Amino acid sequence: MSAAAFSRLVADELGDLPTSLFAWVGRRGALQVRRPWLLRARTPETCEACQKGWKVQIFRPRTDVVPYRATKSSCGRRKILNTAGHACPNPARTYFAVTNETLHGVVGNGKRSQRQDIQDWKCHACGQKFTSRLHTPLYRLKTDPEKVTLVLMLLANGCDLSGLVRCTPHAEATVTRWLARMGRHSQRLHGRFFQKLVFPLLPLDELHARVRREGVQWVWVALDPVTKVLPTLYLGPRTTEAAMQFVHQVAQVLTPNCLPAFTADGLRAYFYALTAHFGQWMQEPGQRKAHWQVSPDLLHGQLVERKCQAQFAENLGLCPNGGASPLTPRMVAGVLPLCTASRKFGQESSRAGSPTTPEPGDGGRVDGQVLDGEGTSLPAALARLGLK
């Protein structure tokens, strides 16, 4: 049913429909009307991660330390191995996590393994010995690294685990243990680099898949529609508690002054989680205790993508607390044209086989800048949204 036909049906049945009501056409063509469920904002006290004080803390090594070579005699053999990128693993020492080879006292300490390809290191400042595989998925593994890399690459490309077990001499428990090691290492690496991010728009969604012996598993995903970056992934059930954990991780990777516009699929748990993490405690004069005030800049709405005649049309629904969502003007102003232009350019490039230069008025990318439908560059579109 078209928008004009739907408007005529509403006018014939109800006349002027109040903005605080939802109206839609049922399966049998009957007009359905209901009042939206008014949701109440939550506070950080309902989030387990906030109560336990879970934060992503990245240790920054000291840069004001005295170079180790200045504290020892100039006699002795000179360093011949490049030790940049390696550091002392002893947290009680001065040169802990210092990877600058002109500052730390790390030197080579021989090689081991049957092929003698694992380099050992020693910190002269504290005498700590460690291997080059420390804090990597290959630590204390005796299998050939090339075989481990091949098995993990096949798993990442969708190869079945039972097929790998039949084609390789490794047991299922061994391959599963490698996969768990790589997953934990990837999670730490992701948390190390994905910090202080800025997004104008951040869609939130949850995906599910049926896993053998585990049942249905849900993955909560945050995706930047322009750069296709996944700032946060969370594995958990489709509950309010899991939504709290997921949004808590999203808030940790954003810069303190960044509050993107959030879109979701209409799940109520998103409203509870977003209102519990984006706000501040306020205590007015005369009040005995502080109360939680949601940030007035928080924008959250439901985004529905419909595919009609090989073209995508984004329809923004109502906000969870009823009424028209204030997210609509901001989306129409610059975010949706930007995302649509990026998608259109990717489809045209895949069909042509090589990047093409868009004509004025078409979406695309010129000189590394994403253009919207009116030929506006990414910095101009962000300035239109009030972001720099």
C-alpha positions in Angstrom: 0.0 0.0 0.0 1.4 3.4 -0.9 1.7 6.3 1.5 -1.1 8.2 -0.3 -3.5 5.2 0.0 -2.6 4.7 3.6 -3.3 8.4 4.4 -6.7 8.2 2.7 -7.5 5.1 4.7 -6.6 6.8 8.0 -8.6 9.9 7.1 -11.7 7.8 6.2 -11.6 5.6 9.3 -10.4 8.0 12.0 -10.2 11.5 10.6 -7.3 13.3 12.2 -5.1 10.7 13.9 -3.3 12.0 17.0 0.5 11.9 16.8 0.6 9.8 20.0 -0.9 6.8 18.3 0.4 4.2 16.0 -1.6 3.1 12.9 -0.9 0.3 10.4 -2.7 -2.0 8.0 -3.1 -5.6 9.2 -2.8 -8.7 7.2 -6.4 -8.7 6.1 -6.5 -5.1 5.2 -8.0 -3.9 8.5 -6.6 -0.7 10.0 -4.9 -1.3 13.4 -4.4 1.5 15.9 -2.8 1.4 19.3 -1.1 3.7 21.7 2.7 3.3 22.0 4.2 1.8 25.1 5.8 4.6 27.1 9.2 3.6 28.3 11.0 4.9 31.3 14.6 5.8 31.3 17.1 3.6 33.3 20.0 4.7 35.4 23.6 3.3 35.6 22.5 1.5 38.8 20.7 -1.0 36.6 23.9 -1.8 34.6 26.1 -4.5 36.2 29.2 -3.3 34.3 28.8 0.2 35.6 28.4 -1.0 39.1 31.5 -3.1 38.9 33.4 -0.3 37.3 34.4 -2.2 34.2 36.6 0.1 32.0 39.0 -0.5 29.1 42.3 0.6 30.5 45.3 0.8 28.2 48.7 1.0 29.9 50.8 3.8 28.6 54.6 3.1 29.0 56.7 5.7 30.6 58.7 8.0 28.3 60.6 9.9 31.0 62.9 7.0 32.0 66.7 7.2 31.9 68.1 5.2 29.1 69.6 1.9 30.4 72.8 2.3 28.5 73.4 5.5 30.6 73.2 3.6 33.8 75.8 0.9 33.0 79.4 0.7 31.9 80.3 1.3 28.2 82.3 -1.9 28.2 81.0 -5.1 26.8 79.6 -6.4 23.5 77.4 -4.0 21.5 73.8 -4.9 20.7 73.5 -6.4 17.2 69.8 -7.4 17.3 66.9 -5.0 16.7 64.8 -5.1 19.9 62.3 -2.4 18.9 58.8 -3.6 19.7 59.8 -5.8 22.6 59.7 -4.8 26.2 60.3 -6.0 29.7 57.3 -8.0 30.9 58.0 -7.4 34.6 55.4 -4.8 35.8 57.4 -4.0 39.0 60.4 -2.6 37.0 61.0 0.8 35.6 61.3 -0.3 32.0 58.1 -2.3 31.9 56.3 -2.0 28.5 59.0 0.4 27.2 59.4 -0.7 23.5 61.9 2.0 22.5 65.2 0.2 21.9 67.2 3.4 22.9 65.6 3.3 26.4 65.1 -0.3 27.5 67.8 -2.9 28.3 66.4 -5.8 26.3 69.0 -7.9 24.4 69.0 -11.2 22.6 69.3 -14.4 24.6 69.6 -17.1 21.9 67.0 -19.1 20.0 65.2 -22.4 20.6 62.8 -25.0 19.2 63.8 -27.7 16.7 64.2 -25.2 13.9 65.8 -22.6 16.1 63.3 -19.9 14.9 61.9 -18.7 18.3 64.0 -15.8 19.6 64.5 -15.4 23.3 65.1 -12.1 25.0 66.5 -10.9 28.3 66.1 -7.6 30.2 69.4 -6.6 31.7 67.7 -4.2 34.0 65.9 -6.9 36.0 67.2 -10.2 34.6 63.8 -11.3 33.3 63.9 -13.8 30.4 61.0 -14.1 27.9 60.3 -15.4 24.5 59.3 -13.4 21.4 55.9 -15.3 21.4 54.9 -14.0 24.7 51.4 -12.5 24.7 50.6 -14.0 21.3 48.4 -16.9 20.3 51.5 -19.0 19.5 52.8 -18.9 23.0 53.9 -22.3 24.2 52.6 -24.0 21.1 54.9 -26.7 19.5 53.0 -27.0 16.2 54.4 -25.3 13.1 53.0 -21.7 13.0 52.3 -22.1 9.3 49.9 -25.0 10.0 48.2 -23.1 12.8 47.7 -20.1 10.5 46.3 -22.2 7.7 43.8 -23.9 9.9 42.6 -20.6 11.5 42.4 -19.0 8.1 40.2 -21.8 6.8 37.9 -21.6 9.8 37.6 -17.8 9.3 36.6 -18.4 5.7 33.7 -20.7 6.7 35.3 -24.1 6.5 33.6 -26.7 8.6 35.4 -27.8 11.7 34.6 -31.5 11.1 36.1 -31.2 7.6 39.3 -29.8 8.9 39.6 -32.5 11.5 39.3 -35.2 8.7 41.8 -33.4 6.4 44.4 -32.6 9.0 46.1 -34.7 11.7 44.9 -32.4 14.4 42.1 -33.3 16.8 38.9 -31.3 17.2 39.8 -30.2 20.8 43.2 -28.9 19.5 41.7 -26.9 16.7 39.0 -25.5 19.1 41.7 -24.5 21.6 43.6 -22.7 18.8 40.4 -20.9 17.8 39.7 -19.8 21.4 43.3 -18.5 21.8 43.0 -16.5 18.6 39.6 -15.1 19.7 41.0 -13.9 23.0 44.0 -12.3 21.4 41.9 -10.6 18.7 39.6 -9.2 21.4 42.5 -7.7 23.3 44.0 -6.3 20.0 40.6 -4.8 19.0 40.3 -3.1 22.4 43.8 -1.8 22.1 43.3 0.1 18.8 39.6 0.9 18.8 39.6 3.7 21.3 38.4 7.3 21.3 36.3 6.9 18.1 34.0 9.5 16.6 30.8 8.5 14.7 28.0 10.8 13.5 25.7 7.7 13.2 25.9 4.3 14.8 23.4 1.6 13.9 22.9 -1.1 16.5 21.6 -4.6 15.7 21.7 -8.2 16.9 22.3 -11.3 14.7 21.6 -14.9 15.6 22.8 -18.3 14.4 22.2 -21.8 15.4 25.4 -23.4 16.7 25.9 -27.1 17.2 25.6 -28.2 20.8 25.0 -24.6 21.8 21.7 -23.8 20.3 20.8 -20.3 19.2 23.5 -17.7 19.8 23.1 -13.9 19.6 25.8 -11.5 18.5 25.2 -7.7 19.3 26.9 -5.6 16.6 27.6 -1.9 16.2 28.4 -0.9 12.6 29.5 2.5 11.2 27.5 2.7 7.9 30.2 4.8 6.1 33.5 3.2 7.0 32.0 -0.3 7.8 34.0 -0.3 11.0 32.8 -2.6 13.8 33.7 -0.8 17.0 32.0 -3.3 19.3 30.9 -7.0 19.2 29.2 -8.7 22.1 28.1 -12.4 22.4 25.2 -12.8 24.7 21.4 -13.6 24.9 18.8 -11.2 23.6 18.0 -9.7 27.0 18.1 -6.3 28.7 21.1 -7.3 30.7 23.1 -8.2 27.6 22.0 -4.9 26.0 23.4 -3.1 29.0 26.7 -4.9 28.6 26.8 -4.2 24.9 26.0 -0.4 25.1 28.5 -0.2 28.0 31.2 -1.4 25.6 30.0 1.1 23.0 30.3 4.0 25.4 33.9 2.9 26.3 35.2 3.1 22.8 33.7 6.6 22.1 35.4 9.9 22.9 34.0 11.6 26.0 32.5 14.4 23.9 31.1 12.2 21.1 27.4 11.3 21.2 26.3 9.7 17.9 22.8 9.2 16.7 21.7 5.7 17.4 19.4 3.6 15.2 18.1 0.1 16.1 15.4 -2.4 15.1 12.9 -1.3 17.7 14.1 -3.5 20.6 13.1 -1.9 23.9 16.3 -3.0 25.5 18.2 -0.5 23.4 16.2 2.4 24.9 16.9 1.2 28.5 20.6 0.7 27.8 21.2 4.0 26.0 19.4 6.1 28.6 21.4 4.4 31.3 24.8 5.2 29.8 24.4 8.6 28.2 23.6 11.2 30.8 24.8 12.6 34.1 23.9 12.7 37.7 22.3 16.0 38.7 21.5 17.3 42.2 19.7 20.6 42.5 19.7 22.8 45.5 17.4 21.6 48.2 17.4 17.9 47.0 18.8 15.2 49.3 20.2 13.0 46.6 21.1 13.3 43.0 18.9 12.0 40.1 19.9 10.7 36.7 19.3 13.0 33.8 19.5 11.7 30.3 21.5 13.8 27.9 19.3 16.1 25.8 21.5 15.4 22.8 20.7 11.7 22.8 19.0 10.7 19.5 17.6 7.2 19.2 15.1 5.9 16.6 14.1 2.8 14.6 15.5 2.6 11.1 13.8 0.3 8.6 15.4 -0.4 5.2 13.0 -1.6 2.4 14.2 -2.8 -1.0 11.9 -1.6 -3.8 12.8 -1.9 -7.4 16.5 -2.5 -6.7 16.7 0.7 -4.7 17.0 1.1 -0.9 14.6 3.4 0.9 15.3 4.2 4.5 12.2 4.8 6.6 12.7 6.1 10.1 10.1 5.1 12.6 8.9 6.8 15.7 11.0 7.2 18.9 10.3 4.7 21.7 8.6 7.2 23.9 5.9 8.1 21.3 5.6 11.0 18.9 7.8 11.9 16.0 11.5 11.2 16.5 13.8 14.3 16.4 16.3 12.0 14.7 14.5 12.3 11.4 15.7 15.8 10.5 19.3 14.9 11.3 19.2 11.7 9.3 17.6 13.4 6.3 20.1 16.3 6.5 23.3 14.4 5.9 23.6 10.9 7.3 21.2 8.9 5.1 22.4 10.5 1.8 26.0 9.8 2.9 25.3 6.2 3.6 23.2 5.7 0.4 26.0 7.3 -1.7 28.6 5.1 -0.2 26.4 2.0 -0.9 25.7 3.2 -4.4 29.3 3.8 -5.2 30.3 0.3 -3.9 27.6 -1.3 -6.2 28.7 0.7 -9.2 32.4 -0.1 -8.6 31.7 -3.8 -8.2 29.8 -3.9 -11.5 32.4 -1.9 -13.4 35.3 -3.8 -11.9 37.2 -0.5 -11.2 36.5 2.7 -9.3 34.6 5.3 -11.3 34.5 9.1 -11.0 30.9 10.1 -10.2 29.2 12.9 -12.1 28.0 16.0 -10.3 24.9 15.2 -8.4 25.6 11.5 -8.0 26.9 9.8 -4.9 30.4 8.4 -4.9 34.0 9.0 -3.9 36.4 11.6 -5.3 39.9 11.9 -4.1 39.2 9.8 -1.0 36.1 11.8 0.1 32.7 10.3 0.3 30.1 12.3 -1.5 26.4 12.4 -0.9 23.6 12.8 -3.4 24.3 16.5 -3.8 28.0 16.2 -4.2 28.8 17.2 -0.7 32.0 15.9 0.8 32.3 14.0 4.1 33.6 17.0 6.1 30.8 19.2 4.7 28.2 16.6 5.6 29.5 16.3 9.1 29.5 20.1 9.5 25.9 20.1 8.3 25.2 17.6 11.2 26.9 19.9 13.7 29.9 17.6 14.0 33.5 18.4 13.1 
